[in-house]
Structure formats: structure tokens, C-alpha cells
Amino acid sequence: MLHSSFTSWHWVLVLNIIATLIWISVLVPQFIKTIRTKDTKSISIFMYLFYPLSNMMWISYEIFMLISASSWDIIAMLINDCVGLILSLTIFTIKVINVRKYKKSNNKKVK
């Protein structure tokens, strides 16, 4: 039996941390592959455009919740979204650089 001080709030926090770790682990393999190979040909630019925008909206909401309600249980979500934002913006930046290089190299061939 768990100690009586382990309340439902603690369970919510544990689930929040587990969800954070799972969600971050979704982005990490693509991040590592993109950093190592710089290959972004098969990556959707729209996914890595809208994902960071979504993260920024969630981060704004979570900061508001921390300030207005002192909801410290939201910290794991805030960390998740900040890490996700950094990973996805890095991938998006590499994707944009590769698209520009590709367009530039194709323009030289045509002229």
C-alpha cells in the first residue's frame, strides 16, 4: 500500500512526467537523424512549421497558468513544450536551409 500522503495530485504529476518523457522521445530520433545527416528531404515542412507554433501557444498558456493560478503541477508540461520547441525549431531550421540550397542549386542548373 502506498503512503497516505501520496495523493491523487501526485498521481497526476507522475502521469504528467511520464507523458512528457514519452512525447519528447518521439522527437529525439528525428532530431538526432537530422543533426547527423542534415537530410530533411522526407520531412514535412508544414509539420515542423505548425508544431513549434503549437508549442509556443501551449508555453504561453502554461506560463499564464503558473502566474495566475500558481499551478506548479504544470511544470512538466512546460518543460515538455520547451524541449519540443527547441527540437522542432532546430529541425525546421535545417529543413528551410536545405530547401533554400535545393532551390538555389536548381536555379543555377536552369540558367
C-alpha positions, 0 to 999 in steps of 0.5 A: 500500500502506498503512503497516505500522503501520496495523493491523487495530485501526485498521481497526476504529476507522475502521469504528467512526467511520464507523458512528457518523457514519452512525447519528447522521445518521439522527437529525439530520433528525428532530431538526432537523424537530422543533426547527423545527416542534415537530410530533411528531404522526407520531412514535412515542412508544414509539420515542423512549421505548425508544431513549434507554433503549437508549442509556443501557444501551449508555453504561453498558456502554461506560463499564464497558468503558473502566474495566475493560478500558481499551478506548479503541477504544470511544470512538466508540461512546460518543460515538455513544450520547451524541449519540443520547441527547441527540437522542432525549431532546430529541425525546421531550421535545417529543413528551410536551409536545405530547401533554400540550397535545393532551390538555389542549386536548381536555379543555377542548373536552369540558367 
